[in-house]
C-alpha cells in the first residue's frame, strides 16, 4: 500500500493531522449536541418556574397588572445565577412559548438535532399562528429543513412557510413590527458607546442617506488635515444634529446638557494631572473629555466623605437632604437590587426600614431602587436590610440571601484593600 506524501510548505493535512482533526470535529459536534440538550433542559426548568409563579398568582386571587408573582420568581432566579431579572423574565416567557406551543421544536432541541438559535428562528416566525393544528403543520415543514440549514438561511424560509399557512397582510405585519421600534445605548470599551435605533425602514434608510450626503459634501470641502472617513463624519453629524440641531460635524461634547455623574480628580480638572475621570454606570473616561464636560457644567458639587464612615448628616424629615442625595448618588450609582443597572438618576430613594415604622432618614437606611424593584420590595415576600457600609442584604421568598456591595469609592484599587465603613443605622454623622 502506498501513501501520498505531503509536499513541503503545503497546507494539505498529513494523515496524522487528518485523523486528529477528524476526531476533534466529531467531538465538537457531540459537544454542540450536548449543549442543545442542556439548553432544552434549561428551558423546561424555566417553564416550570413560570408555572409555579402562575399558580401563585392564581392562588392570590389578584393577578395584578404588574405580575408580582412572575417578577418575584424572575428576581429569585436572576439573583441565584447573577443575571438581571429582566433578562430572566424574557427567557422564562421564551421558554414557556417553546415548551407549550412548539413541542416538536422543543423535542428537536432536546434530542440535539437543532441548536437554540434554530429553535428561536422557528418560534419567532411561527408564534403568530394561533391554530394548534396549523402550527404543528408549520413545525413539521420547517424542522425537516432546520436540521440541514444554518439559522440565517432558515429565517427567511420559516417566514415564508408561516405566511403560506396563515397569511398576514403586510399592513398588519408592519403594524406589529412597529411595536419593536426604540432607541438603546450600549457601553463599549475605551470610552465609546453604541447607539442603536430601530425605525421603519423608510425612515432608517432616509436618515442614513441624508447623513451620507452631508458627510460626502463635508468630505469634499474638508481641510487636508481632516482625515475622518465618511463613516466618522456620519457619526459626528448624527451627534451634532441630535444634540444641537445643527450639522457642524463636531464632536458634540459642548452641547451635552444631560444629568450625569462624573467623578473627576481635582488635578485633572486644573490640568496638573491626567488621571482618568469616572462616569457613573460606565467606567473610566479620558481626561480631555472630563475637562470639557467640567468646563461646560452650570453647577459644581464637591463631595467630601469621612474616611471612616463615608457618611453625611442625618435628617429627621422623610425627604433626604440635598447633601444626602448627592452622597447616595455617588455611593449607589444605580439600583441596589442584584444585577440591576438602572442609573440612580432614574431610581427612587427608598427607606430600607419604612419611615412609617420609625426608619430614620439616614444614609444607613436609604438606598436607590428602580421602580420595578421598589415595587418588588413592597408588594412581594422579598425582604431588604442594610448593613454597615451601605451593604444591602436581600432575602428571597425561598429564603436565600444575597449581599449587594455598593460601588467602591476608590476606583482602581483591589476590593480587598478598601476599608468598608462601619456605620449602623441611626449613627450620627461626623459633621
VENJOTA-V97517 format. One line per field, one symbol per residue. ss: DSSP state (A for helix, B for strand, O for the rest). psi: psi as a letter, one per 30 degrees, with the letter a starting at -180 (. if undefined). A space follows every 50 residues. Layout:
ss=???
psi=???
This chain:
ss=OOOOOOOOOOOOOOAAAAAAAAAAAAAAAAAAAAAAAAAAAAAAAAAAAA AAAAAAAAAAOOOOOOOAAAAAAAAAAAAAAOOOAAAAAAAAAAAAAAAA AOAAAAAAAAOOOOOAAAAAAAAAAAOOOOOAAAAAAAAAAAAAAAOOOO AAAAAAAAAAAAAAAOOOOAAAAAAAAAOOOBBBBBBOOOOOBBBBBBOO AAAAAAAAAAAAAAAAAAAAAOOOOOOOOAAAAAAAAAAAAAAAOOOOOO OOAAAOOOOOOBBOOAAAAAOOOOOOBBBOOOBBBOAAAAAAAAAAOOOO OOOOOOOOOOOOOOBOOOOOOAAAAAAAAAAAOBOOOOOOOOBAAAOBBB BOOOAAAOOOBOAAABBBBOAAAAAAAAAOOOBBBBOAAAOBBBBOOOOO BBBBOOOOOOOOOOAAAOOOOOOOOOOOOOO
psi=kkkkkkkkfkfkkleeeeeeeeeeeeeeeeeeeeeeeeeeeeeeeeeeee eeeeeeeeefgiilefheeeeeeeeeeeeeghkkfeeeeeeeeeeeeeee fieeeeeeeefgflleeeeeeeeeefffjekeeeeeeeeeeeeffefgll eeeeeeeeeeeeeeeikjkeeeeeeeeffflaklkkkllhgllkjkkjlk eeeeeeeeeeeeeeeeeeeegllffjgkleeeeeeeeeeeeeefglifga fgeffkgljljkjkkeeeefgflhkkljkkfdaklleeeeeeeeffkfkk kkjjkkfefgklkkkflekkleeeeeeeeeeeelkgkkfkgkkefglkjk jejkefggklikffgklkkleefeeeefglfkkklkakggkkkkklfggk kkkjklkkfjehkkeffjkkkijlkfkllf.
